[in-house]
Amino acid sequence: MKDGAGLTAFSGIHTWAVTSPLSVTLTLVGTVLLALAVRWLVRRLIVRAVRTFSDNTFSRRLARARASHGSGPTHGEESPEMLAERIAARARTVGALLGSIATFVIFAVAVVVVLDVVGLDVTPVIASAGVVGIAVGFGAQSLIRDFLTGVFMILEDQYGVGDVIDAGQATGTVEDVGLRVTKLRDENGVLWYVPNGSIARVGNKSQGWAVANVEVPVAYSEDLGRVRELLRNTAEALAADPDWDADVLAEPATCSVESMTPDNVLLRVQLRTQPLRQVEVARELRARVKTALDEADVSYKQTPH
Protein backbone atom coordinates (compact mmCIF):
# COMPACT_ATOMS: atom_id res chain seq x y z
CA MET A 1 0.00 0.00 0.00
CA LYS A 2 2.81 2.34 0.88
CA ASP A 3 4.52 1.64 -2.45
CA GLY A 4 1.28 2.27 -4.35
CA ALA A 5 0.71 5.52 -2.47
CA GLY A 6 4.28 6.60 -3.22
CA LEU A 7 3.87 5.92 -6.94
CA THR A 8 0.58 7.77 -6.96
CA ALA A 9 2.16 10.77 -5.27
CA PHE A 10 5.14 10.71 -7.68
CA SER A 11 2.76 10.49 -10.64
CA GLY A 12 0.81 13.46 -9.33
CA ILE A 13 3.97 15.51 -8.87
CA HIS A 14 5.16 14.58 -12.36
CA THR A 15 1.79 15.50 -13.87
CA TRP A 16 1.82 18.86 -12.04
CA ALA A 17 5.40 19.53 -13.14
CA VAL A 18 4.57 18.84 -16.75
CA THR A 19 1.17 20.53 -16.97
CA SER A 20 1.53 23.43 -14.54
CA PRO A 21 1.36 26.95 -16.06
CA LEU A 22 4.83 27.75 -14.75
CA SER A 23 6.33 24.68 -16.39
CA VAL A 24 4.58 25.38 -19.69
CA THR A 25 5.72 28.99 -19.60
CA LEU A 26 9.33 27.99 -18.91
CA THR A 27 9.20 25.47 -21.75
CA LEU A 28 7.81 28.06 -24.15
CA VAL A 29 10.46 30.60 -23.17
CA GLY A 30 13.16 27.94 -23.48
CA THR A 31 11.92 26.99 -26.95
CA VAL A 32 11.94 30.59 -28.14
CA LEU A 33 15.40 31.22 -26.67
CA LEU A 34 16.70 28.01 -28.25
CA ALA A 35 15.28 29.03 -31.63
CA LEU A 36 16.94 32.44 -31.34
CA ALA A 37 20.23 30.85 -30.34
CA VAL A 38 20.13 28.37 -33.24
CA ARG A 39 19.24 31.19 -35.64
CA TRP A 40 22.16 33.27 -34.35
CA LEU A 41 24.55 30.31 -34.68
CA VAL A 42 23.41 29.41 -38.20
CA ARG A 43 23.61 32.99 -39.41
CA ARG A 44 27.05 33.30 -37.82
CA LEU A 45 28.22 30.25 -39.77
CA ILE A 46 26.71 31.66 -42.97
CA VAL A 47 28.44 35.01 -42.42
CA ARG A 48 31.76 33.26 -41.80
CA ALA A 49 31.38 31.19 -44.98
CA VAL A 50 30.47 34.31 -46.97
CA ARG A 51 33.54 36.10 -45.62
CA THR A 52 35.69 33.19 -46.70
CA PHE A 53 34.35 33.23 -50.26
CA SER A 54 34.33 37.04 -50.38
CA ASP A 55 37.93 37.30 -49.25
CA ASN A 56 40.00 38.79 -52.06
CA THR A 57 42.73 36.18 -51.81
CA PHE A 58 40.32 33.23 -51.77
CA SER A 59 38.07 34.57 -54.53
CA ARG A 60 41.06 35.33 -56.75
CA ARG A 61 42.40 31.82 -56.20
CA LEU A 62 39.03 30.39 -57.28
CA ALA A 63 38.97 32.73 -60.29
CA ARG A 64 42.46 31.67 -61.39
CA ALA A 65 41.49 28.01 -61.02
CA ARG A 66 38.38 28.60 -63.11
CA ALA A 67 40.32 30.55 -65.75
CA SER A 68 43.05 27.88 -65.91
CA HIS A 69 40.56 25.44 -67.46
CA GLY A 70 40.61 27.58 -70.59
CA SER A 71 43.21 29.51 -72.47
CA GLY A 72 42.60 32.77 -70.65
CA PRO A 73 40.09 35.52 -71.23
CA THR A 74 39.15 36.10 -74.84
CA HIS A 75 36.63 38.25 -76.63
CA GLY A 76 33.58 38.71 -74.37
CA GLU A 77 35.00 36.69 -71.48
CA GLU A 78 35.81 37.94 -68.01
CA SER A 79 39.32 38.37 -66.68
CA PRO A 80 40.41 36.60 -63.44
CA GLU A 81 39.99 39.88 -61.53
CA MET A 82 36.44 40.30 -62.81
CA LEU A 83 35.67 36.66 -62.05
CA ALA A 84 36.94 37.19 -58.50
CA GLU A 85 34.55 40.11 -58.04
CA ARG A 86 31.68 38.02 -59.39
CA ILE A 87 32.50 35.15 -57.01
CA ALA A 88 32.56 37.53 -54.04
CA ALA A 89 29.28 39.19 -55.06
CA ARG A 90 27.57 35.84 -55.61
CA ALA A 91 28.77 34.60 -52.21
CA ARG A 92 27.22 37.63 -50.51
CA THR A 93 23.98 37.14 -52.41
CA VAL A 94 23.70 33.43 -51.62
CA GLY A 95 24.55 34.18 -47.99
CA ALA A 96 21.68 36.67 -47.74
CA LEU A 97 19.26 34.16 -49.27
CA LEU A 98 20.42 31.30 -47.01
CA GLY A 99 20.02 33.55 -43.98
CA SER A 100 16.40 34.24 -44.90
CA ILE A 101 15.66 30.55 -45.52
CA ALA A 102 17.32 29.51 -42.24
CA THR A 103 15.27 32.05 -40.29
CA PHE A 104 12.03 30.80 -41.85
CA VAL A 105 12.78 27.12 -41.22
CA ILE A 106 13.98 27.59 -37.62
CA PHE A 107 10.96 29.61 -36.55
CA ALA A 108 8.57 27.26 -38.37
CA VAL A 109 9.97 24.35 -36.34
CA ALA A 110 9.76 26.46 -33.17
CA VAL A 111 6.08 27.18 -33.81
CA VAL A 112 5.34 23.46 -34.17
CA VAL A 113 7.17 22.73 -30.91
CA VAL A 114 5.27 25.49 -29.10
CA LEU A 115 1.95 24.13 -30.32
CA ASP A 116 2.93 20.71 -29.01
CA VAL A 117 3.91 22.15 -25.62
CA VAL A 118 0.60 23.96 -25.09
CA GLY A 119 -1.20 20.65 -25.61
CA LEU A 120 -2.28 20.80 -29.23
CA ASP A 121 -1.93 17.64 -31.30
CA VAL A 122 0.54 18.58 -34.01
CA THR A 123 0.18 15.31 -35.91
CA PRO A 124 -2.88 16.48 -37.86
CA VAL A 125 -1.19 19.81 -38.40
CA ILE A 126 1.88 18.16 -39.94
CA ALA A 127 -0.23 15.69 -41.91
CA SER A 128 -2.39 18.45 -43.36
CA ALA A 129 0.56 20.72 -44.13
CA GLY A 130 0.44 19.70 -47.76
CA VAL A 131 -3.24 20.54 -48.10
CA VAL A 132 -2.77 23.83 -46.29
CA GLY A 133 0.25 24.58 -48.48
CA ILE A 134 -1.85 24.09 -51.62
CA ALA A 135 -4.60 26.32 -50.27
CA VAL A 136 -2.13 29.00 -49.26
CA GLY A 137 -0.42 28.63 -52.61
CA PHE A 138 -3.56 29.64 -54.46
CA GLY A 139 -3.99 32.65 -52.20
CA ALA A 140 -0.33 33.68 -52.23
CA GLN A 141 0.73 33.00 -55.79
CA SER A 142 2.60 36.29 -55.98
CA LEU A 143 4.70 35.40 -52.91
CA ILE A 144 5.60 32.01 -54.37
CA ARG A 145 6.42 33.61 -57.73
CA ASP A 146 8.65 36.16 -55.98
CA PHE A 147 10.50 33.40 -54.12
CA LEU A 148 11.00 31.12 -57.12
CA THR A 149 12.07 34.01 -59.34
CA GLY A 150 14.63 35.13 -56.76
CA VAL A 151 16.04 31.62 -56.41
CA PHE A 152 16.48 31.18 -60.18
CA MET A 153 18.02 34.63 -60.55
CA ILE A 154 20.67 33.69 -58.00
CA LEU A 155 21.27 30.21 -59.43
CA GLU A 156 21.69 31.69 -62.91
CA ASP A 157 23.94 34.46 -61.52
CA GLN A 158 21.84 37.18 -63.15
CA TYR A 159 22.91 39.65 -60.47
CA GLY A 160 24.36 39.76 -56.98
CA VAL A 161 24.89 42.07 -54.04
CA GLY A 162 26.99 45.02 -55.20
CA ASP A 163 25.94 44.81 -58.86
CA VAL A 164 24.44 47.83 -60.62
CA ILE A 165 21.33 46.63 -62.45
CA ASP A 166 18.34 47.94 -64.37
CA ALA A 167 15.36 45.98 -63.06
CA GLY A 168 12.76 47.80 -65.15
CA GLN A 169 10.99 49.42 -62.21
CA ALA A 170 14.21 50.83 -60.74
CA THR A 171 17.92 51.13 -61.50
CA GLY A 172 20.60 51.06 -58.84
CA THR A 173 23.07 49.08 -56.77
CA VAL A 174 21.85 45.78 -55.30
CA GLU A 175 22.07 45.97 -51.51
CA ASP A 176 20.16 42.82 -50.57
CA VAL A 177 18.41 39.88 -52.22
CA GLY A 178 15.69 38.38 -50.04
CA LEU A 179 13.11 35.66 -50.41
CA ARG A 180 10.55 38.12 -51.74
CA VAL A 181 12.18 41.42 -52.67
CA THR A 182 15.43 42.81 -54.03
CA LYS A 183 16.66 46.08 -52.50
CA LEU A 184 18.17 48.61 -54.91
CA ARG A 185 19.85 51.91 -54.00
CA ASP A 186 19.68 54.40 -56.89
CA GLU A 187 22.08 57.25 -57.63
CA ASN A 188 19.94 59.66 -55.57
CA GLY A 189 20.17 57.48 -52.47
CA VAL A 190 16.59 56.19 -52.70
CA LEU A 191 16.17 52.58 -51.54
CA TRP A 192 13.83 50.66 -53.85
CA TYR A 193 12.07 47.42 -52.80
CA VAL A 194 11.42 45.50 -56.02
CA PRO A 195 9.40 42.25 -55.77
CA ASN A 196 11.38 39.47 -57.43
CA GLY A 197 8.37 38.19 -59.33
CA SER A 198 7.77 41.57 -60.97
CA ILE A 199 11.24 41.69 -62.57
CA ALA A 200 10.58 40.77 -66.19
CA ARG A 201 14.11 41.52 -67.39
CA VAL A 202 17.41 42.50 -65.80
CA GLY A 203 20.16 44.63 -67.31
CA ASN A 204 23.36 44.00 -65.34
CA LYS A 205 25.87 46.83 -65.74
CA SER A 206 28.53 45.15 -63.60
CA GLN A 207 29.14 41.90 -65.49
CA GLY A 208 31.72 41.35 -68.19
CA TRP A 209 32.67 44.64 -69.81
CA ALA A 210 31.30 47.97 -71.00
CA VAL A 211 31.87 50.21 -74.02
CA ALA A 212 32.90 53.86 -74.10
CA ASN A 213 31.47 55.59 -77.20
CA VAL A 214 32.57 58.96 -78.56
CA GLU A 215 30.89 60.38 -81.66
CA VAL A 216 32.76 62.92 -83.77
CA PRO A 217 31.22 64.94 -86.68
CA VAL A 218 33.67 65.88 -89.46
CA ALA A 219 33.24 67.78 -92.67
CA TYR A 220 32.77 66.02 -96.03
CA SER A 221 35.95 67.63 -97.28
CA GLU A 222 38.12 65.81 -94.74
CA ASP A 223 40.00 62.60 -95.55
CA LEU A 224 38.03 59.98 -93.61
CA GLY A 225 40.94 57.54 -93.63
CA ARG A 226 43.20 60.14 -92.05
CA VAL A 227 40.60 61.13 -89.44
CA ARG A 228 39.82 57.53 -88.55
CA GLU A 229 43.52 56.80 -88.08
CA LEU A 230 43.82 59.88 -85.87
CA LEU A 231 40.88 58.82 -83.71
CA ARG A 232 42.18 55.25 -83.43
CA ASN A 233 45.65 56.43 -82.38
CA THR A 234 44.16 58.77 -79.79
CA ALA A 235 42.06 55.97 -78.29
CA GLU A 236 44.98 53.54 -78.19
CA ALA A 237 47.17 56.22 -76.55
CA LEU A 238 44.54 56.51 -73.82
CA ALA A 239 44.51 52.75 -73.37
CA ALA A 240 48.31 52.74 -72.98
CA ASP A 241 48.29 55.57 -70.42
CA PRO A 242 49.32 54.18 -66.98
CA ASP A 243 46.56 56.25 -65.36
CA TRP A 244 43.87 54.60 -67.51
CA ASP A 245 45.20 51.15 -68.48
CA ALA A 246 43.40 49.52 -65.53
CA ASP A 247 40.06 50.82 -66.82
CA VAL A 248 40.57 50.06 -70.52
CA LEU A 249 40.62 46.41 -71.57
CA ALA A 250 43.28 45.06 -73.91
CA GLU A 251 41.09 45.35 -77.00
CA PRO A 252 41.87 47.40 -80.16
CA ALA A 253 39.85 50.58 -80.54
CA THR A 254 37.29 50.61 -83.33
CA CYS A 255 36.37 53.59 -85.48
CA SER A 256 33.51 53.52 -87.95
CA VAL A 257 31.24 55.78 -89.99
CA GLU A 258 27.83 55.87 -88.28
CA SER A 259 25.77 58.28 -90.35
CA MET A 260 25.84 61.18 -92.82
CA THR A 261 23.93 64.43 -92.60
CA PRO A 262 23.76 67.38 -94.98
CA ASP A 263 26.44 69.13 -92.89
CA ASN A 264 28.89 66.40 -91.85
CA VAL A 265 29.86 62.77 -91.52
CA LEU A 266 29.45 61.21 -88.06
CA LEU A 267 32.28 58.94 -86.92
CA ARG A 268 32.24 56.81 -83.80
CA VAL A 269 35.27 55.60 -81.85
CA GLN A 270 34.83 52.85 -79.24
CA LEU A 271 36.91 51.45 -76.40
CA ARG A 272 36.07 48.39 -74.31
CA THR A 273 36.28 49.20 -70.58
CA GLN A 274 35.84 47.65 -67.19
CA PRO A 275 32.20 47.56 -65.99
CA LEU A 276 30.86 50.92 -64.76
CA ARG A 277 33.96 52.78 -66.01
CA GLN A 278 32.73 53.62 -69.51
CA VAL A 279 31.44 57.09 -68.59
CA GLU A 280 34.76 58.27 -67.13
CA VAL A 281 36.74 56.75 -70.01
CA ALA A 282 34.43 58.36 -72.58
CA ARG A 283 34.87 61.77 -70.96
CA GLU A 284 38.66 61.51 -71.06
CA LEU A 285 38.63 60.15 -74.61
CA ARG A 286 36.32 62.97 -75.75
CA ALA A 287 38.71 65.60 -74.36
CA ARG A 288 41.72 63.96 -76.03
CA VAL A 289 39.90 63.62 -79.35
CA LYS A 290 39.01 67.32 -79.29
CA THR A 291 42.65 68.26 -78.70
CA ALA A 292 43.93 65.90 -81.41
CA LEU A 293 41.44 67.15 -84.01
CA ASP A 294 42.25 70.77 -83.25
CA GLU A 295 45.97 70.12 -83.59
CA ALA A 296 45.37 68.35 -86.91
CA ASP A 297 43.12 71.22 -88.08
CA VAL A 298 40.17 68.93 -88.81
CA SER A 299 36.91 70.70 -89.70
CA TYR A 300 33.71 69.65 -87.96
CA LYS A 301 31.29 71.12 -90.49
CA GLN A 302 31.23 71.63 -94.19
CA THR A 303 32.21 75.19 -95.10
CA PRO A 304 29.54 76.81 -97.34
CA HIS A 305 30.74 77.80 -100.83
C-alpha positions in Angstrom: 0.0 0.0 0.0 2.8 2.3 0.9 4.5 1.6 -2.5 1.3 2.3 -4.3 0.7 5.5 -2.5 4.3 6.6 -3.2 3.9 5.9 -6.9 0.6 7.8 -7.0 2.2 10.8 -5.3 5.1 10.7 -7.7 2.8 10.5 -10.6 0.8 13.5 -9.3 4.0 15.5 -8.9 5.2 14.6 -12.4 1.8 15.5 -13.9 1.8 18.9 -12.0 5.4 19.5 -13.1 4.6 18.8 -16.7 1.2 20.5 -17.0 1.5 23.4 -14.5 1.4 26.9 -16.1 4.8 27.7 -14.8 6.3 24.7 -16.4 4.6 25.4 -19.7 5.7 29.0 -19.6 9.3 28.0 -18.9 9.2 25.5 -21.8 7.8 28.1 -24.2 10.5 30.6 -23.2 13.2 27.9 -23.5 11.9 27.0 -26.9 11.9 30.6 -28.1 15.4 31.2 -26.7 16.7 28.0 -28.2 15.3 29.0 -31.6 16.9 32.4 -31.3 20.2 30.9 -30.3 20.1 28.4 -33.2 19.2 31.2 -35.6 22.2 33.3 -34.3 24.6 30.3 -34.7 23.4 29.4 -38.2 23.6 33.0 -39.4 27.0 33.3 -37.8 28.2 30.3 -39.8 26.7 31.7 -43.0 28.4 35.0 -42.4 31.8 33.3 -41.8 31.4 31.2 -45.0 30.5 34.3 -47.0 33.5 36.1 -45.6 35.7 33.2 -46.7 34.3 33.2 -50.3 34.3 37.0 -50.4 37.9 37.3 -49.3 40.0 38.8 -52.1 42.7 36.2 -51.8 40.3 33.2 -51.8 38.1 34.6 -54.5 41.1 35.3 -56.8 42.4 31.8 -56.2 39.0 30.4 -57.3 39.0 32.7 -60.3 42.5 31.7 -61.4 41.5 28.0 -61.0 38.4 28.6 -63.1 40.3 30.6 -65.7 43.0 27.9 -65.9 40.6 25.4 -67.5 40.6 27.6 -70.6 43.2 29.5 -72.5 42.6 32.8 -70.6 40.1 35.5 -71.2 39.2 36.1 -74.8 36.6 38.3 -76.6 33.6 38.7 -74.4 35.0 36.7 -71.5 35.8 37.9 -68.0 39.3 38.4 -66.7 40.4 36.6 -63.4 40.0 39.9 -61.5 36.4 40.3 -62.8 35.7 36.7 -62.0 36.9 37.2 -58.5 34.6 40.1 -58.0 31.7 38.0 -59.4 32.5 35.2 -57.0 32.6 37.5 -54.0 29.3 39.2 -55.1 27.6 35.8 -55.6 28.8 34.6 -52.2 27.2 37.6 -50.5 24.0 37.1 -52.4 23.7 33.4 -51.6 24.6 34.2 -48.0 21.7 36.7 -47.7 19.3 34.2 -49.3 20.4 31.3 -47.0 20.0 33.5 -44.0 16.4 34.2 -44.9 15.7 30.6 -45.5 17.3 29.5 -42.2 15.3 32.1 -40.3 12.0 30.8 -41.8 12.8 27.1 -41.2 14.0 27.6 -37.6 11.0 29.6 -36.5 8.6 27.3 -38.4 10.0 24.4 -36.3 9.8 26.5 -33.2 6.1 27.2 -33.8 5.3 23.5 -34.2 7.2 22.7 -30.9 5.3 25.5 -29.1 2.0 24.1 -30.3 2.9 20.7 -29.0 3.9 22.1 -25.6 0.6 24.0 -25.1 -1.2 20.7 -25.6 -2.3 20.8 -29.2 -1.9 17.6 -31.3 0.5 18.6 -34.0 0.2 15.3 -35.9 -2.9 16.5 -37.9 -1.2 19.8 -38.4 1.9 18.2 -39.9 -0.2 15.7 -41.9 -2.4 18.5 -43.4 0.6 20.7 -44.1 0.4 19.7 -47.8 -3.2 20.5 -48.1 -2.8 23.8 -46.3 0.2 24.6 -48.5 -1.9 24.1 -51.6 -4.6 26.3 -50.3 -2.1 29.0 -49.3 -0.4 28.6 -52.6 -3.6 29.6 -54.5 -4.0 32.6 -52.2 -0.3 33.7 -52.2 0.7 33.0 -55.8 2.6 36.3 -56.0 4.7 35.4 -52.9 5.6 32.0 -54.4 6.4 33.6 -57.7 8.7 36.2 -56.0 10.5 33.4 -54.1 11.0 31.1 -57.1 12.1 34.0 -59.3 14.6 35.1 -56.8 16.0 31.6 -56.4 16.5 31.2 -60.2 18.0 34.6 -60.5 20.7 33.7 -58.0 21.3 30.2 -59.4 21.7 31.7 -62.9 23.9 34.5 -61.5 21.8 37.2 -63.2 22.9 39.6 -60.5 24.4 39.8 -57.0 24.9 42.1 -54.0 27.0 45.0 -55.2 25.9 44.8 -58.9 24.4 47.8 -60.6 21.3 46.6 -62.4 18.3 47.9 -64.4 15.4 46.0 -63.1 12.8 47.8 -65.1 11.0 49.4 -62.2 14.2 50.8 -60.7 17.9 51.1 -61.5 20.6 51.1 -58.8 23.1 49.1 -56.8 21.8 45.8 -55.3 22.1 46.0 -51.5 20.2 42.8 -50.6 18.4 39.9 -52.2 15.7 38.4 -50.0 13.1 35.7 -50.4 10.6 38.1 -51.7 12.2 41.4 -52.7 15.4 42.8 -54.0 16.7 46.1 -52.5 18.2 48.6 -54.9 19.8 51.9 -54.0 19.7 54.4 -56.9 22.1 57.3 -57.6 19.9 59.7 -55.6 20.2 57.5 -52.5 16.6 56.2 -52.7 16.2 52.6 -51.5 13.8 50.7 -53.8 12.1 47.4 -52.8 11.4 45.5 -56.0 9.4 42.3 -55.8 11.4 39.5 -57.4 8.4 38.2 -59.3 7.8 41.6 -61.0 11.2 41.7 -62.6 10.6 40.8 -66.2 14.1 41.5 -67.4 17.4 42.5 -65.8 20.2 44.6 -67.3 23.4 44.0 -65.3 25.9 46.8 -65.7 28.5 45.1 -63.6 29.1 41.9 -65.5 31.7 41.3 -68.2 32.7 44.6 -69.8 31.3 48.0 -71.0 31.9 50.2 -74.0 32.9 53.9 -74.1 31.5 55.6 -77.2 32.6 59.0 -78.6 30.9 60.4 -81.7 32.8 62.9 -83.8 31.2 64.9 -86.7 33.7 65.9 -89.5 33.2 67.8 -92.7 32.8 66.0 -96.0 35.9 67.6 -97.3 38.1 65.8 -94.7 40.0 62.6 -95.6 38.0 60.0 -93.6 40.9 57.5 -93.6 43.2 60.1 -92.0 40.6 61.1 -89.4 39.8 57.5 -88.5 43.5 56.8 -88.1 43.8 59.9 -85.9 40.9 58.8 -83.7 42.2 55.3 -83.4 45.7 56.4 -82.4 44.2 58.8 -79.8 42.1 56.0 -78.3 45.0 53.5 -78.2 47.2 56.2 -76.5 44.5 56.5 -73.8 44.5 52.7 -73.4 48.3 52.7 -73.0 48.3 55.6 -70.4 49.3 54.2 -67.0 46.6 56.2 -65.4 43.9 54.6 -67.5 45.2 51.2 -68.5 43.4 49.5 -65.5 40.1 50.8 -66.8 40.6 50.1 -70.5 40.6 46.4 -71.6 43.3 45.1 -73.9 41.1 45.3 -77.0 41.9 47.4 -80.2 39.9 50.6 -80.5 37.3 50.6 -83.3 36.4 53.6 -85.5 33.5 53.5 -88.0 31.2 55.8 -90.0 27.8 55.9 -88.3 25.8 58.3 -90.3 25.8 61.2 -92.8 23.9 64.4 -92.6 23.8 67.4 -95.0 26.4 69.1 -92.9 28.9 66.4 -91.9 29.9 62.8 -91.5 29.4 61.2 -88.1 32.3 58.9 -86.9 32.2 56.8 -83.8 35.3 55.6 -81.8 34.8 52.9 -79.2 36.9 51.5 -76.4 36.1 48.4 -74.3 36.3 49.2 -70.6 35.8 47.7 -67.2 32.2 47.6 -66.0 30.9 50.9 -64.8 34.0 52.8 -66.0 32.7 53.6 -69.5 31.4 57.1 -68.6 34.8 58.3 -67.1 36.7 56.8 -70.0 34.4 58.4 -72.6 34.9 61.8 -71.0 38.7 61.5 -71.1 38.6 60.2 -74.6 36.3 63.0 -75.7 38.7 65.6 -74.4 41.7 64.0 -76.0 39.9 63.6 -79.4 39.0 67.3 -79.3 42.6 68.3 -78.7 43.9 65.9 -81.4 41.4 67.1 -84.0 42.3 70.8 -83.2 46.0 70.1 -83.6 45.4 68.4 -86.9 43.1 71.2 -88.1 40.2 68.9 -88.8 36.9 70.7 -89.7 33.7 69.6 -88.0 31.3 71.1 -90.5 31.2 71.6 -94.2 32.2 75.2 -95.1 29.5 76.8 -97.3 30.7 77.8 -100.8 
